[in-house]
Amino acid sequence: MLTIQAYSKSLHPPDCGKSSCLKGAIAAYFYGSLYLYSLGCGGNRGTLPALGAGQFDENDPKGAKALASYFNFYLFATTLAAMIGVTAIVYVFIDQGWWLGFLISSVATLIGLIALAIGKPFYRIQQPGESPLVRVAQVIVVAIKNRKLSLPDNPEELYEINKIERVGTEERIPHTNQFRCLDKAAIVPKDSTAAAPWRVCTVTQVEEVKILARMMPILASTIIMNTCLAQLQTLSVTQGAYMDPRLGSIKVPTPSIPVLPLLFMAILIPIYEFLFVPFARKITGHPAGITQLQRVGVGLVLSVISMTIAGFVEVKRRNAFNQSPPKQISLFWLSFQYCIFGIADMFTFVGLLEFFYKEAPAGMRTLLLHLHFCHCHLATS
């Protein structure tokens, strides 16, 4: 739809002398295509990592190592794709026209869809279960209804179903003593409708909500880092417009500035996977070299260093530009902050993906991965 609108002159808004002349059917067509694109991206972002990770057996030592490598290569693949997007596709947009850039993106997506369909017979498919959002809502609603009831002294008296009655994605989770208020959702009612989903919840269902609650601080702690990423994607691009865009004999277009961190990540991810992980694995014994939370912590520290460097670079750029006559410092100065943040993103992004996937209950993995991508985009916005 975007390709057709960019190509067809009849679908372009008329020149009305304002910043936006979109209205009527043309506006409906344009925003409809953007909403469809957002819906498609929303479906892919959280489910694709979960589908790929689901191909490995976490209980097998080889599978655990392969799972850790999968998330690294997932980031590597998306990094390469983003590099093509901000270089080759940007060149097509600027030099050949928007419609051709959209067409190339559409064809590439179609090829990806065909590849996904061809591989379907070979995938390990997880059987669908209940909606995780509904299960969370049931626990909260029933816990509120039962707020005046007293919890039994023995947790074994709380409601639980046997293995045969469980759905495909549900695994039994033992009871914990945190967030005891939620345990009231598992109090068995005195009437005969004990199995009604909106009257009583299982201990496993309650524990799933507890796990979700425990992960919220981890999710919230990385919002600031994604705010830093937004700064590099917006302010740093604006900075580049007032800097000397020549890196040697190459003149870098302003929209292609984000290729700098992507380039560093594309170089560093293989180094991390093939050199650092085996070395760290011998020391720690962990399949991924270091734990997921350690990766996140390293990424947060590096993001602080990156933003500190960004502040010094901006001071240098502003002082040079305020001279008479104004001077432009080299675009190369941005590479320092981009390099450090590229390393930070490599640690934190993969660490969070692997952490949410491994720690989440089987039926909530996709939900938590979607939350991870959602808060990334919210911070960027």
C-alpha positions as CSV (number, residue, x, y, z in Angstrom):
1,M,0.0,0.0,0.0
2,L,2.8,2.4,0.8
3,T,4.5,1.5,-2.5
4,I,1.3,2.2,-4.5
5,Q,0.7,5.5,-2.7
6,A,4.4,6.7,-3.2
7,Y,4.2,5.7,-6.9
8,S,0.8,7.0,-7.8
9,K,0.5,10.8,-8.2
10,S,-3.2,10.6,-7.7
11,L,-2.7,9.4,-4.1
12,H,-0.4,12.2,-3.2
13,P,-1.9,15.1,-1.1
14,P,-2.3,18.4,-3.0
15,D,0.0,21.3,-2.2
16,C,-1.9,23.5,0.2
17,G,0.9,25.5,1.7
18,K,0.7,23.9,5.1
19,S,3.0,21.4,6.8
20,S,0.4,18.6,6.4
21,C,-2.2,18.5,3.6
22,L,-3.4,14.9,4.2
23,K,-7.2,14.7,4.4
24,G,-10.1,12.6,3.2
25,A,-9.6,9.2,1.4
26,I,-5.9,9.9,0.8
27,A,-5.3,10.3,4.6
28,A,-7.4,7.2,5.4
29,Y,-5.3,5.2,2.9
30,F,-2.0,6.5,4.2
31,Y,-2.8,5.9,7.9
32,G,-4.4,2.6,7.2
33,S,-1.2,1.4,5.6
34,L,0.9,2.6,8.5
35,Y,-1.5,0.9,11.0
36,L,-1.2,-2.4,9.0
37,Y,2.6,-2.1,9.1
38,S,2.6,-1.5,12.8
39,L,0.3,-4.5,13.3
40,G,2.6,-6.7,11.3
41,C,5.7,-5.5,13.2
42,G,3.9,-6.1,16.5
43,G,3.1,-9.7,15.5
44,N,6.7,-10.4,14.4
45,R,8.8,-8.7,17.1
46,G,7.8,-10.8,20.1
47,T,6.9,-14.1,18.4
48,L,9.9,-14.5,16.1
49,P,12.5,-14.7,18.9
50,A,10.2,-17.1,20.8
51,L,9.7,-19.3,17.8
52,G,13.4,-19.6,17.1
53,A,14.3,-20.2,20.8
54,G,11.6,-22.8,21.0
55,Q,13.6,-25.0,18.6
56,F,16.1,-25.8,21.3
57,D,15.8,-28.1,24.3
58,E,16.8,-26.1,27.4
59,N,17.2,-29.2,29.5
60,D,19.9,-30.6,27.2
61,P,23.4,-29.1,27.7
62,K,24.0,-28.8,24.0
63,G,20.5,-27.2,23.6
64,A,21.3,-24.7,26.4
65,K,24.5,-23.6,24.6
66,A,22.7,-23.4,21.3
67,L,19.9,-21.3,22.8
68,A,22.4,-18.7,24.1
69,S,24.1,-18.6,20.6
70,Y,20.7,-18.3,18.9
71,F,19.9,-15.0,20.6
72,N,23.3,-13.6,19.7
73,F,22.8,-14.6,16.0
74,Y,19.3,-13.2,16.1
75,L,20.7,-9.8,17.0
76,F,23.5,-10.2,14.4
77,A,20.9,-10.9,11.7
78,T,18.7,-7.9,12.6
79,T,21.8,-5.8,12.8
80,L,22.9,-6.7,9.3
81,A,19.4,-6.0,8.1
82,A,19.3,-2.6,9.8
83,M,22.7,-1.8,8.2
84,I,21.2,-2.5,4.7
85,G,18.2,-0.4,5.6
86,V,20.1,2.7,6.7
87,T,22.6,2.5,3.8
88,A,21.3,0.8,0.6
89,I,17.6,1.5,1.2
90,V,18.3,5.1,2.2
91,Y,20.3,5.5,-1.0
92,V,17.3,4.2,-3.0
93,F,14.9,6.5,-1.2
94,I,17.1,9.6,-1.8
95,D,18.4,8.8,-5.3
96,Q,15.6,6.7,-7.0
97,G,12.4,7.5,-5.1
98,W,10.4,6.4,-2.1
99,W,8.2,3.9,-4.1
100,L,11.2,1.8,-5.1
101,G,12.5,1.7,-1.5
102,F,9.1,0.5,-0.3
103,L,8.9,-2.0,-3.1
104,I,12.3,-3.5,-2.2
105,S,11.2,-3.7,1.5
106,S,8.0,-5.4,0.4
107,V,9.8,-8.0,-1.8
108,A,12.3,-8.7,1.0
109,T,9.4,-9.3,3.5
110,L,7.6,-11.6,1.0
111,I,10.8,-13.6,0.7
112,G,11.0,-13.9,4.4
113,L,7.4,-15.1,4.6
114,I,8.1,-17.7,1.9
115,A,11.1,-19.0,3.8
116,L,9.1,-19.2,7.0
117,A,6.4,-21.2,5.3
118,I,8.9,-23.6,3.7
119,G,10.5,-24.3,7.1
120,K,7.2,-24.9,8.9
121,P,7.2,-28.7,8.6
122,F,10.6,-28.8,10.4
123,Y,9.7,-26.6,13.3
124,R,9.0,-27.6,16.9
125,I,5.5,-26.1,17.3
126,Q,4.3,-25.3,20.8
127,Q,0.6,-26.2,21.2
128,P,-1.5,-23.0,21.8
129,G,-3.1,-22.7,25.2
130,E,-5.1,-20.0,27.0
131,S,-4.4,-16.3,26.4
132,P,-1.8,-15.2,29.0
133,L,-3.6,-11.8,29.3
134,V,-6.9,-13.6,30.2
135,R,-5.1,-15.8,32.8
136,V,-3.5,-12.7,34.4
137,A,-6.9,-10.9,34.5
138,Q,-8.5,-14.0,36.1
139,V,-6.0,-14.0,38.9
140,I,-6.4,-10.3,39.6
141,V,-10.2,-10.3,39.5
142,V,-10.6,-13.4,41.6
143,A,-8.0,-12.1,44.2
144,I,-10.0,-8.9,44.5
145,K,-13.3,-10.9,45.0
146,N,-11.6,-13.0,47.7
147,R,-9.8,-10.2,49.4
148,K,-11.8,-10.6,52.6
149,L,-11.2,-14.3,52.8
150,S,-8.4,-15.8,55.0
151,L,-5.6,-17.8,53.5
152,P,-5.3,-21.4,54.7
153,D,-2.3,-22.2,56.9
154,N,-1.3,-25.0,54.6
155,P,-0.6,-23.9,50.9
156,E,-1.5,-27.5,49.8
157,E,-5.1,-26.5,50.5
158,L,-5.0,-24.0,47.6
159,Y,-6.6,-25.1,44.4
160,E,-4.5,-27.0,41.8
161,I,-5.3,-29.4,39.0
162,N,-3.5,-32.6,38.1
163,K,-1.2,-33.2,35.2
164,I,-3.8,-34.8,33.0
165,E,-6.1,-31.8,33.1
166,R,-3.4,-29.3,32.1
167,V,-3.3,-27.5,28.7
168,G,-0.4,-28.0,26.4
169,T,1.6,-24.9,27.4
170,E,1.0,-25.1,31.1
171,E,3.7,-26.5,33.5
172,R,3.1,-26.9,37.2
173,I,4.9,-24.1,39.2
174,P,5.4,-24.7,42.9
175,H,3.9,-22.3,45.4
176,T,6.0,-19.3,46.7
177,N,5.4,-17.0,49.7
178,Q,5.8,-13.7,47.8
179,F,2.8,-11.6,47.0
180,R,0.6,-13.6,49.3
181,C,-2.4,-11.4,48.5
182,L,-2.6,-13.1,45.0
183,D,-2.9,-16.5,46.7
184,K,-6.4,-15.6,47.6
185,A,-7.3,-16.2,43.9
186,A,-6.6,-19.9,44.6
187,I,-8.9,-20.3,47.6
188,V,-11.4,-23.0,46.8
189,P,-15.0,-21.7,47.0
190,K,-17.4,-23.5,49.2
191,D,-19.9,-24.2,46.5
192,S,-19.7,-26.8,43.8
193,T,-18.4,-24.5,41.0
194,A,-14.7,-24.9,42.1
195,A,-13.5,-25.3,38.5
196,A,-15.0,-22.2,37.1
197,P,-12.1,-20.1,35.8
198,W,-13.5,-16.7,37.1
199,R,-14.3,-18.2,40.5
200,V,-11.0,-19.9,41.4
201,C,-7.5,-20.0,39.8
202,T,-4.8,-22.6,40.1
203,V,-1.6,-22.2,42.1
204,T,0.3,-22.4,38.9
205,Q,-1.8,-19.6,37.4
206,V,-1.2,-17.4,40.5
207,E,2.5,-18.1,40.3
208,E,2.6,-17.0,36.7
209,V,1.3,-13.6,37.7
210,K,3.9,-13.5,40.5
211,I,6.7,-14.2,38.0
212,L,5.3,-11.4,35.8
213,A,5.3,-9.0,38.8
214,R,8.9,-9.9,39.7
215,M,10.1,-9.1,36.2
216,M,8.6,-5.7,36.1
217,P,11.5,-4.0,37.9
218,I,13.9,-5.6,35.4
219,L,11.8,-4.3,32.6
220,A,11.6,-0.8,34.2
221,S,15.3,-0.6,34.8
222,T,16.1,-0.7,31.1
223,I,13.7,2.1,30.1
224,I,16.4,4.7,30.7
225,M,18.8,2.8,28.4
226,N,16.3,2.8,25.6
227,T,15.8,6.5,26.2
228,C,19.6,6.8,25.5
229,L,19.0,4.9,22.3
230,A,16.3,7.4,21.3
231,Q,18.8,10.2,21.8
232,L,21.3,8.5,19.5
233,Q,18.5,8.0,16.9
234,T,17.3,11.6,17.0
235,L,19.6,14.2,18.5
236,S,22.7,12.6,17.2
237,V,21.3,12.6,13.7
238,T,20.5,16.3,14.1
239,Q,24.1,16.8,15.4
240,G,25.4,15.1,12.2
241,A,23.6,17.7,10.0
242,Y,25.8,20.4,11.6
243,M,29.0,18.4,11.4
244,D,31.4,17.7,8.5
245,P,29.8,14.6,6.9
246,R,33.0,13.4,5.2
247,L,34.7,10.3,6.6
248,G,37.8,10.3,4.4
249,S,36.6,10.4,0.8
250,I,33.1,9.1,1.8
251,K,30.2,11.6,2.3
252,V,27.8,10.1,4.8
253,P,24.1,11.0,4.3
254,T,22.5,12.2,7.6
255,P,19.8,9.4,7.6
256,S,22.6,6.9,7.4
257,I,24.4,8.0,10.6
258,P,22.8,5.2,12.7
259,V,24.9,2.8,10.6
260,L,27.8,3.5,13.0
261,P,26.5,1.6,16.0
262,L,25.2,-1.1,13.7
263,L,28.6,-1.5,12.1
264,F,30.3,-1.8,15.5
265,M,27.7,-4.4,16.6
266,A,28.1,-6.4,13.4
267,I,31.8,-6.6,14.2
268,L,31.6,-7.2,17.9
269,I,28.8,-9.9,18.0
270,P,30.9,-12.6,16.3
271,I,33.9,-11.7,18.5
272,Y,31.6,-12.0,21.5
273,E,30.2,-15.3,20.4
274,F,33.3,-17.1,19.2
275,L,35.9,-15.6,21.6
276,F,34.4,-14.2,24.7
277,V,31.7,-16.8,25.4
278,P,34.0,-19.9,25.2
279,F,36.5,-18.1,27.4
280,A,34.0,-17.0,30.0
281,R,32.2,-20.4,29.8
282,K,35.4,-22.1,31.0
283,I,35.6,-19.8,34.0
284,T,32.0,-19.6,35.0
285,G,30.6,-22.8,33.7
286,H,27.5,-20.9,32.5
287,P,26.3,-22.0,29.0
288,A,26.1,-18.3,27.9
289,G,29.5,-17.4,29.5
290,I,27.9,-14.9,31.9
291,T,24.3,-14.8,33.3
292,Q,21.6,-12.7,31.6
293,L,21.4,-10.2,34.4
294,Q,25.2,-9.7,34.3
295,R,24.9,-8.9,30.6
296,V,22.1,-6.4,31.3
297,G,24.2,-4.8,34.1
298,V,27.3,-4.5,31.8
299,G,25.1,-2.9,29.2
300,L,23.6,-0.3,31.6
301,V,27.1,0.7,32.8
302,L,28.3,1.1,29.2
303,S,25.2,3.2,28.3
304,V,26.1,5.6,31.1
305,I,29.7,5.9,29.7
306,S,28.3,6.4,26.2
307,M,26.0,9.2,27.3
308,T,28.9,10.9,29.1
309,I,31.0,10.8,26.0
310,A,28.0,12.1,24.0
311,G,27.8,15.1,26.3
312,F,31.5,16.0,25.8
313,V,31.1,15.6,22.0
314,E,28.1,18.0,22.0
315,V,30.1,20.6,24.0
316,K,32.9,20.3,21.5
317,R,30.6,20.6,18.5
318,R,28.7,23.5,19.9
319,N,31.8,25.5,20.9
320,A,33.2,24.9,17.4
321,F,30.0,25.9,15.7
322,N,29.7,29.1,17.8
323,Q,33.0,30.4,16.7
324,S,33.3,33.2,14.1
325,P,33.3,32.0,11.4
326,P,31.5,28.7,12.5
327,K,33.5,25.5,12.2
328,Q,32.3,22.0,11.7
329,I,34.0,19.1,13.5
330,S,34.2,15.8,11.8
331,L,31.3,13.3,11.9
332,F,33.9,10.8,13.2
333,W,33.5,12.3,16.7
334,L,30.1,10.6,17.0
335,S,31.6,7.2,16.4
336,F,32.9,7.1,20.0
337,Q,29.5,7.3,21.7
338,Y,28.0,5.0,19.0
339,C,30.7,2.4,19.5
340,I,30.3,2.3,23.3
341,F,26.5,2.2,23.0
342,G,26.7,-0.5,20.3
343,I,28.5,-2.7,22.8
344,A,26.0,-1.8,25.5
345,D,23.0,-2.6,23.3
346,M,24.7,-5.9,22.3
347,F,24.9,-6.9,26.0
348,T,21.5,-5.6,27.2
349,F,19.3,-6.5,24.3
350,V,20.3,-10.2,24.1
351,G,20.5,-10.5,27.9
352,L,16.9,-9.3,28.3
353,L,15.7,-11.5,25.4
354,E,17.3,-14.6,27.0
355,F,16.3,-13.7,30.5
356,F,12.6,-13.2,29.7
357,Y,12.5,-16.3,27.6
358,K,14.1,-18.6,30.2
359,E,12.4,-17.1,33.3
360,A,8.9,-16.8,31.9
361,P,6.4,-19.6,32.1
362,A,6.0,-21.4,28.8
363,G,2.6,-19.8,28.1
364,M,3.9,-16.3,28.8
365,R,7.2,-16.2,26.9
366,T,5.7,-14.4,23.9
367,L,3.9,-11.9,26.1
368,L,7.1,-10.9,27.9
369,L,9.1,-10.7,24.7
370,H,6.4,-8.4,23.4
371,L,6.6,-6.3,26.6
372,H,10.3,-6.0,26.1
373,F,9.9,-4.7,22.5
374,C,7.0,-2.5,23.6
375,H,8.9,-0.6,26.2
376,C,11.8,-0.2,23.8
377,H,9.5,1.6,21.4
378,L,7.8,3.6,24.1
379,A,11.2,4.9,25.4
380,T,12.1,5.8,21.8
381,S,8.9,7.6,21.3
